[in-house]
Amino acid sequence: MVLTLDIGNTNINLGLFDGDTICMRARFATQRDNTDDQFAVLLHTLVTMHGIDPSAIEGGIISSVVPELTAELENAVYILTGKKPLCLVPGVKTGLNILIDNPAQLGADLAAGAVGAVMRYPLPAFVIDLGTATKIYAIDENKGFRGCTIAPGVRVSLKALTKVSSLLPAIPLEPPKKTCGTNSVESMQSGVILGTAAMIDGLLDRFTEELGTPKSVVATGGLAASIYPVCRHAMQLDVDLILYGLKAIYEKNK
C-alpha cells in the first residue's frame, strides 16, 4: 500500500492506494500548530479505523503548499510506517515538461494534479482546481505544463465579503434558484457561486483562444462539487486527481 498526502492551506487530503485503487480516503483540517506526534496519532487513528495495519504501508509521498507543515507530516508518516516518505519538490521526476518562466516555482499541488490529468484523461487538458484558491491550468498533448491562472477561492471571497460588510450573513454554498437574487442570501449565492462559475467559463474561453481546444476539462478540489454543475462548459469531476498524480509520481521515483 502507498500513502499519499496533499497538504493544502485549508485541508489535508489523504489517499491510501492498494495497487492502482484508492482503498481509503480521508480529509482533515490543516492545523498549523500541530506537532509531528499529533499528526502521527491522527494518521494512525484514521488508518486503523478503516481496518488497515500501518505495517502494510510500503511507502508514502507528500505534496505541500504549507512549508511549515511539510517536515511535520514527513515525520508523522515516518512515525506511522517506519519509512521516510517522498516529498514532491523540484528535482523529483514527474514526467512533465514544465513550460513556465521558472519551473522551480511550480506548486507541488499543480504538478501532482497535472500528472493525474496526464495519466487519467486525453490530452490536451484544462484542469480547474477549486480550493482555497481557484486555479485553472493547462497541459498540452506533449505533457507540457503550459501555465495557469490563480484567483481567490470561493470561501476566501465569501469570508472577505462578510468580514467587511456587517449586514451580510453567512450563507450555504449552494447555487441560487435565480441569478437576479431577491434576498440577501440568494444575492450572495449568485455573486459567489454563479460569479465563480462565470469566471471559470470566461477563462476557459480565453485559454482555448490562446492554446487551442482541449480534449478534456477536469474539475477537482474541495469546492468543485459546489461549482462545476453550474458551469456552462462540460467538465469531468475528479476529486482524487491530485492523489492519483502523487501515486504515479511515487512509482516513477520508487
WOSULBEL-V64945 format. One record per backbone hydrogen bond with DSSP energy under -0.5 kcal/mol. CO is the residue of the C=O (numbers start at 1). NH is the residue of the N-H. E is the energy in kcal/mol with one decimal. If there is no record, write none. Layout:
co->CO nh->NH e->E
co->CO nh->NH e->E
This chain:
co->1 nh->58 e->-2.5
co->1 nh->59 e->-1.0
co->2 nh->17 e->-3.0
co->3 nh->61 e->-2.2
co->4 nh->15 e->-2.4
co->5 nh->7 e->-0.6
co->5 nh->63 e->-2.6
co->6 nh->8 e->-0.8
co->6 nh->13 e->-2.4
co->7 nh->65 e->-2.0
co->10 nh->30 e->-2.2
co->11 nh->8 e->-2.0
co->11 nh->13 e->-0.5
co->12 nh->28 e->-2.1
co->13 nh->6 e->-2.7
co->14 nh->26 e->-1.9
co->15 nh->4 e->-3.0
co->15 nh->17 e->-0.6
co->16 nh->23 e->-2.9
co->16 nh->24 e->-1.1
co->17 nh->2 e->-2.0
co->17 nh->19 e->-0.6
co->18 nh->21 e->-1.4
co->21 nh->18 e->-3.0
co->21 nh->23 e->-0.6
co->24 nh->16 e->-2.5
co->26 nh->14 e->-3.1
co->28 nh->12 e->-3.2
co->29 nh->31 e->-1.2
co->30 nh->32 e->-0.8
co->31 nh->34 e->-1.4
co->35 nh->39 e->-2.2
co->36 nh->40 e->-2.4
co->37 nh->41 e->-2.4
co->38 nh->42 e->-2.0
co->39 nh->43 e->-2.9
co->40 nh->44 e->-2.7
co->41 nh->45 e->-2.5
co->42 nh->46 e->-2.5
co->43 nh->47 e->-2.7
co->44 nh->48 e->-2.6
co->45 nh->49 e->-2.0
co->46 nh->50 e->-0.9
co->47 nh->50 e->-0.7
co->47 nh->52 e->-1.8
co->48 nh->51 e->-2.0
co->52 nh->54 e->-0.6
co->53 nh->56 e->-2.6
co->54 nh->57 e->-1.8
co->56 nh->58 e->-0.7
co->59 nh->3 e->-2.5
co->60 nh->86 e->-2.8
co->61 nh->5 e->-2.2
co->62 nh->88 e->-3.1
co->63 nh->7 e->-3.3
co->66 nh->69 e->-2.3
co->66 nh->70 e->-0.8
co->67 nh->70 e->-0.8
co->67 nh->71 e->-0.6
co->69 nh->73 e->-2.5
co->70 nh->74 e->-2.3
co->71 nh->75 e->-2.6
co->72 nh->76 e->-2.1
co->73 nh->77 e->-2.6
co->74 nh->78 e->-2.0
co->75 nh->79 e->-2.7
co->76 nh->80 e->-2.3
co->77 nh->81 e->-2.8
co->78 nh->82 e->-2.8
co->86 nh->62 e->-2.5
co->87 nh->89 e->-1.1
co->89 nh->92 e->-2.2
co->96 nh->98 e->-0.7
co->97 nh->99 e->-0.9
co->97 nh->145 e->-2.3
co->102 nh->105 e->-2.5
co->103 nh->106 e->-1.5
co->107 nh->111 e->-2.3
co->108 nh->112 e->-2.5
co->109 nh->113 e->-2.3
co->110 nh->114 e->-2.5
co->111 nh->115 e->-2.2
co->112 nh->116 e->-2.4
co->113 nh->117 e->-2.2
co->114 nh->118 e->-2.3
co->115 nh->119 e->-2.2
co->116 nh->120 e->-1.4
co->117 nh->121 e->-2.1
co->124 nh->215 e->-2.5
co->124 nh->216 e->-1.5
co->125 nh->139 e->-2.8
co->126 nh->218 e->-2.6
co->127 nh->129 e->-0.6
co->127 nh->137 e->-2.3
co->128 nh->130 e->-0.6
co->128 nh->220 e->-3.0
co->129 nh->131 e->-0.9
co->129 nh->135 e->-2.6
co->130 nh->223 e->-2.8
co->132 nh->153 e->-1.6
co->133 nh->131 e->-2.3
co->133 nh->135 e->-0.7
co->134 nh->151 e->-2.3
co->135 nh->129 e->-3.3
co->136 nh->149 e->-2.3
co->137 nh->127 e->-2.8
co->138 nh->146 e->-2.4
co->138 nh->147 e->-0.7
co->139 nh->124 e->-0.6
co->139 nh->125 e->-2.6
co->140 nh->143 e->-1.7
co->143 nh->97 e->-2.4
co->144 nh->140 e->-2.6
co->144 nh->146 e->-0.8
co->145 nh->99 e->-2.2
co->147 nh->138 e->-1.9
co->149 nh->136 e->-2.0
co->151 nh->134 e->-2.8
co->153 nh->157 e->-2.6
co->154 nh->158 e->-2.3
co->155 nh->159 e->-2.8
co->156 nh->160 e->-2.3
co->157 nh->161 e->-2.1
co->158 nh->162 e->-2.4
co->159 nh->163 e->-1.9
co->160 nh->164 e->-1.6
co->161 nh->165 e->-0.9
co->164 nh->166 e->-0.6
co->165 nh->168 e->-1.4
co->172 nh->174 e->-2.0
co->179 nh->181 e->-1.4
co->183 nh->187 e->-2.6
co->184 nh->188 e->-2.5
co->185 nh->189 e->-2.6
co->186 nh->190 e->-2.2
co->187 nh->191 e->-2.2
co->188 nh->192 e->-3.0
co->189 nh->193 e->-2.2
co->189 nh->194 e->-1.2
co->190 nh->195 e->-1.3
co->192 nh->196 e->-1.4
co->193 nh->197 e->-2.2
co->194 nh->198 e->-2.7
co->195 nh->199 e->-2.1
co->196 nh->200 e->-2.5
co->197 nh->201 e->-2.7
co->198 nh->202 e->-2.5
co->199 nh->203 e->-2.7
co->200 nh->204 e->-2.7
co->201 nh->205 e->-1.8
co->202 nh->206 e->-1.8
co->203 nh->207 e->-3.0
co->204 nh->208 e->-2.3
co->205 nh->209 e->-2.0
co->206 nh->210 e->-1.9
co->207 nh->211 e->-3.2
co->208 nh->212 e->-2.1
co->216 nh->126 e->-2.3
co->217 nh->236 e->-2.8
co->218 nh->128 e->-3.3
co->219 nh->238 e->-3.0
co->220 nh->130 e->-2.9
co->221 nh->224 e->-1.4
co->223 nh->226 e->-1.0
co->223 nh->227 e->-0.9
co->224 nh->227 e->-0.8
co->224 nh->228 e->-2.7
co->227 nh->230 e->-1.6
co->228 nh->231 e->-1.2
co->236 nh->219 e->-3.2
co->238 nh->241 e->-1.4
co->240 nh->244 e->-2.4
co->241 nh->245 e->-2.1
co->242 nh->246 e->-2.6
co->243 nh->247 e->-2.3
co->244 nh->248 e->-2.1
co->245 nh->249 e->-2.2
co->246 nh->250 e->-2.6
co->247 nh->251 e->-2.0
co->248 nh->252 e->-1.7
co->249 nh->253 e->-1.4
co->250 nh->254 e->-0.7
